[in-house]
Amino acid sequence: MSNQHPRCLYSDSFSNFITRGEMSVFGELCDHYHGDARTTTRSAWINEIRIMQETISQLEDKDGRIVFEYDIPRLGKRIDVVLLYKGIIFCIEFKVGESRILEADIDQVLDYALDLKNFHRFSQDNVLVPILAATGYGSSSSVVQASVYDDRVVNPLVTGRSGLFSLISAVLDRFPDEAPVHPNWIISPYAPTPTIIEAARSLYESHSVENITRHEADEVSTDRTIGYILDVIRKSKSEQKKSICFVTGVPGAGKTLVGLDVAIRQTYQGHEEPVPDEGAVYLSGNGPLVAVLTEALAQDNVRKCRERNEKKKLSDSRREVGKSIQMIHRYRDNMLAKIRNPVENGILEIDPEKAVKMEKSGFGEVEHVAIFDEAQRSWTHKRLADYLRRGGTYGNKLKVPNFPMSEAAFLIWSLDQREDWAAIICLVGGGQEINTGEAGIAEWIKAINEEFPHWEIHISPQLTEPEYAEGKVNELLKNNPNVQYSNDLHLGVSLRSYRAEKVSAFVHALLTFDKNAASLYEEIREKYPIVLTRDMAKARKWLHEKVRGTERTGVLVTKEAARFKPLAIHILPSGDDNAVHWFLEDKDDTRSSNYLEDAATEIQVQGLELDYTCLLWDADMRYENGTWQFYTFNGNTKWIKQTGTSESKQEKLKYMLNAYRVLLTRARAGMVICVPEGNPNKTLSGFWEDSTRLPEYYDGTYRYLRSIGIETLE
């Protein structure tokens, strides 16, 4: 193994490591790190190098390997130091300068060991030893004890700076005859154990994820869609072929739940135990969605265990959920770590020194079936190539110049590496591309046509509508002989889901100036109230009067919104943890959406819903002379109109429109739209008091919404 690999910042043999100068090793860590490491991180690395060189130098046998900053495949977690020695895997978490032993720190290093046990194929048969090294701590563990769970994970050990050698020696005395660690440990495949799959299943048998992705779709419709998908999967297996399904559905129709349901049904197929090598994984590029789904399911599982007087740690529940729900970027990056670099002649090839070929999956991942939620948000070739040229994977400087594929093409390529069969399920939201560099569904079809013509396509007829790929799907597929259309792949809605269907149609009509917008509003207003105001105080009052019990409400703005502070609104900071608190905390927690203080953007709420919402309509999108005009704020003094006919400019305007489409479809039960009055005041000298909020910026939008007939709050 070389000193650096995409899954770590540094790896070397014991003998080489102890003969190198500490600054030489430190330099490699810095060079391989993506970005500039913080001062505290750099200081910690120097201390860790020094301690590990002192410790390893005392060992009589130097036949071992040290790994710094190791990424556990697809989990997004990194271990400070791993030692592979005498058949034992030591996971060491350093707390440099810390003199106390905190329970949270012990849990952290134990979680690393358990993650390796549950997901890392070449760790599952070895003894795993989690060690917390708080360098200012003055003592050490005196007993090396196997866990009561009989899983070959030792109970966590703690030590200060000087006790690490003694602790390693004690472990070796306790486990003297272990089989060697696999020579390809560092490039081990991701492979969940059967026990973690069983644990994940228990979460879904009585889950309450509907509380955050509640839908009103007709059960017959969703069952029909799930049945069609499972049938495609069965045929793919029996005929040993590759297939891809595109599933459409109106906002709130339950695409996410269908995806999760397919993942669990495919894994178990009606049996009590998971069917070997038949698993599926639900993937999303939406960080807040993955974080909120994971946390909601994990909390629900812990709560149910407590009701049964069973002990359950939240970290264990999160791990169980993490088997089936993952970030698509981590899946993608795990495959990127296997390719030959640099890429030659625009052709991706597996590097056998970076990947282990498995008997059934080949160089592909362990799952036959990958379910990609919000597939329209996959990255364009340019965005992915730019990202990889800078070195963006694994937190390391793994640069891949001249990367030849879009994200959609690469994800199909990844499943195509399986030598037997595979199926991809793309869950597609229409008109919901909201970020620069999001390719839309056309990129998937283009990739299949040009690079994977042997894949069979199953497609919803609704995918030919204008909001999908600008209505060009038929043209893109006209020469592809492997296409099958089925209405079963559209999550249609019955009268019981009247709200979801009609609200989606109304929002589309509103944004496209369709003359039917007014009549659609009249159809839904009794069952699904939509009201209009220019006063945030009235909007808040309306929301508070509407919500009952555990129902949730919240304020929404676009990411381009800029002048919300005068209305006492704060933008929810980025970060998945903030989204988790906003969606899941109780109404007495100030971080909760119910407090109506922090407003979430389209980035944070796409794929999720609230019961009642307030859409704060800023001056970034204005109704002017019968059309939408788009503006961005220069950050200081003025709004700048977005004009131009270039492809990139038109793409940006599409994203700005789609942002409002997303926000207008986040409420399950009703919404209030607040279009501010602006600030009409002038100073004594005749200048505007606040020229960034002139009434004319908002008045046209307000008049347009009123012209549709939307009820105004008194």
N, C-alpha and C positions, 0 to 999 in steps of 0.2 A: 504494500500500500504506500502511496506517496504521502507527503506531509499534509496535503490538503485534499479534501474531497467535497463535493457539493453538499454533503450532509454534515460537515463539521468545518471548523476553522483551522484545526491543526490535528494531525495524527502522526505518531511515530513510535518506533520501538523504544523500550525502556533504555537500551544501551545507547542509542543515538540521542535520545532526549537529554540524558544526564550529562552528556559531553558537550552539549551546545550551550553557548552563553545565554543567559536569561533574556537579554535584550534581542538576541537573534530570534528566539521563539516568540517574544512579544511582537517583534516586527512582522512576523508571519500572521499572527492573529489580527493585527491591524490591517495588513494588506488584504486579507481575505474577508474582512468584515465589510458589509455593504453600508456605505456612509461613514460618517465620522463618529467613532465611539466616544461616549461621554467621558469626562475626566474621571469620574468615579469608576466607570467600567475599566478604563485603562489602568488605573491604580490597582483595582481588584485583580486584573490579569497578572500584573507583575508579582503581586503577593502569592497568587495561586501557583505560578510557575516556580517561584523560589521554594515554596513549601513542598511541592511535588518533587522537585529535584532533590531536596534534602531527604524526603521520605524514601524515594525509589533507590537512592544511593545506598541506603542501609540494607536493602534486600540482597540476600546472597545470590539468588537466581534472578538474572535480569531478562529472562525470556518472557516478556510481557509486552503489552501495548498500551499507550496512553492516548486518549482522545479528548480534545478540548472543544466545548460548545457543540455538543452533538444534537442534531435535530432528530426527534423521533418521527418516523415517516408519517406524513399526512395529519399529524396532530397539532403542529405548530408549537411544540414545546421543545425547549433546549436545555440539556443537562450541562452543568459547568464542566465537570470532568468525569470521564469513564475510564476505569482500568479493566483491561481484559487480562486476567492473570490466574494461572493454575486452574483453569476451568470455571472461574468465578467472575461475575460481572459486578464490579464495584461502581455504584452511582454516587458521586460526591457533589454535594451542594455546599458552596462556600458562602459564609457570611463574614466578610472581611471586616475586622474591627469590632465585631459584635461580641459582647461578653455574656449575654443572656441566651438561654435556649428557649425559643418561643415555639408554642405548639403549632402555629401556622407554618413555621419553617420546617418542622419535623414532618408535617403533613405534605409539604411541597416535595421533599425528597422521596418520601414514601410513594407519592403519586407517580413520580418518574419511574420508580422501580415497577410499580403495578402496570403502568402504561407499556413498558417494555415486555412485561410478562404477557399482557393481553393482546398486543398488536404487533410485536416485533418477532418475526418467525424464528430467528436464530438466537433468541433469548428465552424461548419458552421451555427449554429443557435444562437450563443452567440455574445455579444458585444466584440469586440477585441480592446484593447487599447495599441498602441505602445508608449513606453516612452524611450527617450534618456536621460540617466543620465550621464552628464559630471561632474565629482565630483568637478572640480575647477571652475565651472560656477557659477556666482553670482546671478542668477535670476531663474524664473520659468514661464511656460506658465500660462496665466491668464484666458484663455477661453477653455473650453472643448467643442469641436464642432464635430458633426457627419460629415462624409464625404459627399460630394455632390453626390457621386455615390450610396447612399442609400444601402450600403452593410453591415451595422453594423460594419464597421471598422472606428474607430474614427481617425480624423486627428492627425498626430504625435504630441506628447507633449514633451517638453524639460524641464529639471530641473537640478539644482546643487545637491550637497550632502544633503543639509538641507531641500530641498523642496519636497521630494518624498512623505512624509506623507500628506501634504496639497494637492498635486496633486491627490493622490488616493482618498482622501476625496471628492474632487471636482467632480471626476468621479462618485463616489457613489451617490452624490446629483443629478447628471445629469441623472443617470440611476438607480432609486431606487427600481424598482420592476422586476428584471430580473429572469427568470427561472434558477434553479440551473445548474451548469456545470455538465455534465455527470460524474457519479462516476468512470467510466473507461476511463476518458479523456487521461490519460497517455499512455494507450495501444490502443488508437483509431486506427481503420483501416485507411489505405490510401485509399481515395475515391475522385477522382477529381470531381468537380462540373460540371454540364452541360455547364455553361458559359465558363469554362476554356477549355473544349473540343471543343466548337464552335470556340473559339479564335484560338486554335491550328489548326483547320481545315483550317481557312482562310490563314494560312501561307503556306499550301501545295497547295492551289488552283492555285497559281501563283508563286511558289517558284523557286529559281535559284540554288538549291542544286546541279544541274548537273555541275555547275561551278567547284565543287571540287570533285565530284564523276562521272564525265562525262563518259558516256559509249557509245559504238557503237553497242549495241546489236540490232538485228532485232526486231522491235516493235511487229510483229506478234508472235515472239518467247516469248517475255516477257509477252505479253497479255495471251498467252497460259499457261505459268507458273502461272501467277497470277490467271487465271481462275480455274486451277486445284486446287490450294491451297484454294481458296474461296469455291470451291465445297466440299473439304474435311471438311472445317469448317462447312458448312451448314449440311452435313450428320452427323457430330459429334453432332451437336445440335439436329437434328431431331431424331436421334437414341439414344441420351443421352449416348454417349460413349467418350472415350479418344483416340486421334489420334496424331501421330507425323509424320512430313514430313521432309525429308532431300533433300535440294535443292543444286545442284552443278552448277558451271559455271566457265569459264575461267576468269583470271584476267581482269577486265575492262568490264565484260559482264553485270554488273548492278545488282548484288545481293543485295547491300545495298538499291538501289532505289526500287527494287521489295519488299523488306521488309517494307520500309516506305509506299509504295503504298498499300500493303495489310493491314497495320495497319489503314490507313485512310478509305479505302473502307469497311473494316469490321465494323468500328465504325459507318459509315453512311449508308452503304448498299443502296445507291441510293437516300436517303431521304435528305431533306434540313436540318433536325435536326438530332443530333446523336440518334441512336436507344438505348433506355435504357438497361443497363446491357449487352451490346454487344461489349464492347470495346476491343481493342488489344493494346499491348505495344511493341515497338521496344527496344531491350536490346542488349548491347554490353559490353564486358569486355575490350574493347580498349578505354582507357581514352582519348587519343588524338583525335580519330575518333569522339567520342561523343561530345567532347568540340568543335571541328571544325564544325561539322554538326550543333550543337546548335547555335553557334555564327553566322555562315553564314546565317542560316534561320532567326535568330532574327534581324541581321543587314539588311537583305533584306526586312523584314517586316517594319522596321522603315523607311527605305528609300522610300518604296512605300507609306507609310502614309504621309510622308513629301511632296511627289509629289502631293498628294491629299489635301494638306494644312491641314492635320490632325495631332494632337499632339500624339506622342507615345513614351513612355520611353523604352529604351533598356532593362531595367530590367523586364518590363512587358512582352516584347516579349520573353525574355529568359524563363520566367515562363511558357508562353504558349507552347513553344517548349518542355519544360521539362515534359509536360504531356505525350507526346508520345515517347520521346527519353530519355532513362535513362541508367545509368551504371548497368550492371548485378550484380555487387557486392552489390549494395545497395538493389536491389530486393532480392538477396540471404540473406543478413544480416537482412532484415526486417522479413523474414520467420524464420531465426535462433532465433530471439528474442522471438518467440512463443513456442519454444520447451521446454520440461521438461529437466532440467539439474541438475545433471549429467545424461547422457544417460545410461540406464540400459539394459543389455543383447543385446546390439547392435541394439536396436529397437528405432526409433524416435517416440515420442509421443508429442502431443500438451499439453501444460500446460494451463489449463483454467484460471489460475490467470494472465497469460501473454498475453492472446489473447481473443478477443470478437468474438463469433460465429455469423455470419451474416445469414440472412434468405436464401439467394441464394448461396453465395460463401462459406458458412461454415467457416472453419478456413483458407481457401485459400485467395489469393489476389483478388482484384476487377475484374481483367481482365480474360475473358475466354481464350484469345489467347495471347501467348507470342512468340515473334519472336526473336530468338537468332542469332545475326550476329556473324560470325567467331566462330561457335560452336566448331570447332576443337581446340580452345584455352582454353576450359574449363579445370579446374584443376583436377589433379589426386587425388585419395583418400589420398595419402601420403602428398601431398602439402597442401590440405585443412585441413587435420587432424593436421598437424604440426602447421599451422596457427592458428587454433582454440585452440589448446593446449596451445599456448603462450598467447592467448587472443587477437584476432585481429579485432573483430567486433565493429562497432559504435564508435571507438575511446575509448572504455571503456575496462576495464579488464574483459570482459565476456569470461571466459575460458570454453571451452567445451572439456573435456578430452575424449579420446577414441571415437571420432566422427566416425561413421561407413560407411560413404558414400563418393564417389567422388562428384565433383561439378555437373556433369551431372546427376547422380542419384538423388542428392538432389533437383535439379531443376525440374526433373520429379515428384519427391515426392511432391514438392510444388504445382504443378498444380493438382496432384492427390488428394489433400486435398479438392478440390471442390467436392461437392456432386452431381453435375449435369453432366456437360460435360466440356471438355477442349481440346485445340489443341496447339501443339508446332510446330513451324516452325524453323528448323535449317538451316541456310545458311552456306555453307561449302566451304572453300578454300582448294584445294588439295596441299599437301606438304608445308603447311604454318605454321606448329607448330614451334615457334621460341624461346620459353622460357622453361627452365627447369620446369617441373611440369605441362606442358600442355599435356592433356591426348590424344588428337586426337579423331577422330570420333569413334574409336573402343570402347571407354569407354561408349559412349551413347548406343551403341548396346548391350554391355555386361550388362548394367544396365537394359535395357528393358527385355532382356532374363531372367535375374536372379530375378528381383524384381518387374517388371511391365508387366507380360506376357499378361495382358488384354488390353494393349495398341495396337492399330492398327498402323502398320508401312507403310508409303508410301515413296518409295525410288527411287532415280535416278539410272538407270543402270550404269552410269559413276562412281558411288560410289564404284564399284568393281575394278576400275583401281588401279595400284600399288601405286599412290601417296596418296590414301586414305586408312588409316589403314593397310599400308604395303600390300595391295591387299588381305586382309583376310576377307573382308566383306561377301563374299559368304559363306565361312566356318562358320562365326559367325552366319549367319542367316539360315543355312540349316535346322535346326530343329524348326524354328519358323513358325507356320502356319498362322500368321496374317500379312504377308508381301505382299505388292503390288508394282510392279515395273512400272514406267512410264517415258518415254522419256520427257514428259512435265515438269518434275522436273529438267531437265538440261537446263541451259540457253545457248542453242546453238546459233550460229551466222551465218548470211547469208553473201552474198558478200558485203553488206554494212558494215559489221563488220569484213571484211576480216583481217584487221590489228590485232584485238584482238586475234582472233583464231590462226593466224599464228605466232604471236610473242610469245604467250604462248607455242606453239609447239616448236619453235626455242629455247627458253630458256630451256625447258625441255631437248631437244636434246643436247644442249651445256653442261648442267650440268651432263648429264649421258653418255657423249662421244658417242652419237648416230651418226652413219655414215651419217645420213640424215641431220645433222646440216648445212653443207655447202649448200646443195640444198635449204633448208628452208630459209637460209639467202638470197640467190639469189632471192627467190620469194618475199621477203618483202622489199628489200633494196630501191627500187624506191619509194614506198609509205610510208615506215617507215625507215628512215635512221638510221643506227647504225654504228658509226665510232670508231676508236681506236687511242689512243695517249699515249705518255709517258710524256707529258708536260701539267701541269695544266693551264698554261697561254693559250695554244692553245685550251684546252677544254673550258675555259671561253669564249674565243673569238668566238668559234663555237656556243656556246649557245646564246650569245648576238646577233649573226647574225641571228639566227633562230627565236627567239621569236618576235612576233608582237602584238601591241595593249595591251590587258589585259592578254595575255598568260603568263603562269608562268613557271619558270625554277628553278632548285635547285640542290645542291650537296648532294649525298647520300653516307653513309659509314655504315659498319656493327658495331654493338656495341662492337665487339671484335677488331676492328681496333685500332691501337695504335700510328702509326708513321705518322700522317697527319699534325702535326704542322709545319714541315719543308716546307710543301707545302702551308702555309698560310691558313690552314683550321682549323676551330674551331668546336667542337661538340656542337650541339644545346643542351642547358641544359634541363634536365628532367623537367616535369611540364606541365600540359595541357595548361596553358596560353601561354607558349613559342611556343607550336605547333600552337595555334590559330594565333599568330602574324606571324609565319613563313609562314603559308598557306594563310593568308587573308590580310595582310597589303599590301599597295600599293608599287610599285617598288622603290619609293623614300624614303622608310622607311628602315633604316639599319637592322631592325629585320626581314625583308621580305626574303623569300627564294631567290628572284631575285637578292639579293646582292651577292650571291655566296660566302658568308663568313662562315656562319653557316651550317654545314652539319647535316642532319637528319639521324637517324638510322632506322632499320627495325621496331623497336618498335613504333616509332613516325609516320611512314608513311603507315603502313599496313592498307589497306582498303581505302586509299586515293591516289590521283594521281596528277601529274603535267603534263604540256604539253611536256617539254623537260627536261631531267635529265642528270647529270654527275654521273656515278658510279665510285667512287674512290676505286680501288681494292687494298687492303693492303695485307700484308704478312701473314694474318691470315688463308687464304685458298690459297694453292699453287698447281700448276700442277707439279707433280714430277713422272717421270717414268710411265706415262699413267694413273695416278690416282690423286685424290685430297688428299692432306695432310693438316692437320689442326694444327694450332699453336695458343697459347695464350701468351700474353706478361706478363712478371712477374712484370711489373710496373716500372722497373728501368733500367735493362741492357740487357735483352735477351728475345728471343722468345723460348717457350717451346713446343715441339712437343707433340700432344695429341695422345696417343696410348692406346691400351688395348681392350679387348673383352667383358668386363662386360656390363651388360644392361645399367647402368647409363652412361658409357663412350660412348657407341654406340648412346645413346639418345642425348648426347651433340653434337656428330659429326653430327647427323641428323639435329639438330637445326642450327648448323653453316652453313651447306649446304643450308638449307631452307632460311636462312637470305639472301643469294645471290639470291635465287629464287624470294623472295619478292622484293628486290631492282631492279632486272632486269626487273620487270613487272610493274613498277610505272609510266612509261612515256606513254602518249597518242600518241605522234606524232613522237618521235625519241629520241635517247640517244647517248651520248659519253661515252666510257669506258676509264678511265685513269689508266694505270698500270705504276706506277712510275719507273724511271730508278734505283732508289736507290742511294747510295753514294759510288762511286768507289774509292774515294781518300784515300791515306795513308799518315801518318805522315813521317817525315824524318827518324824516327827510325824504320819504316816498319810496324807500327800498323795501323789498319783501323781507319780512322777519325770518322766514325760512324758505328759501328759493328751491330747496330740494323736495318740498311737499306742496307745490302749488295746487290749488283745487282743480285746475284744468287737467292735471295728470290723472285724476281719478274720476272726474265727472262723467266722461264719455262711457267708461266701463259701467258705472252705476246706472246711467240712463239705459244702456243696452240691456242690462240684466232686468231692470224694471219693465222694459218693453216686452220682455218675454212673458211677463205676468207674475214674476216671483213676488211673493207676499213680503211686505216690509214690516219691520217691528216698530211698534209705536213707542 
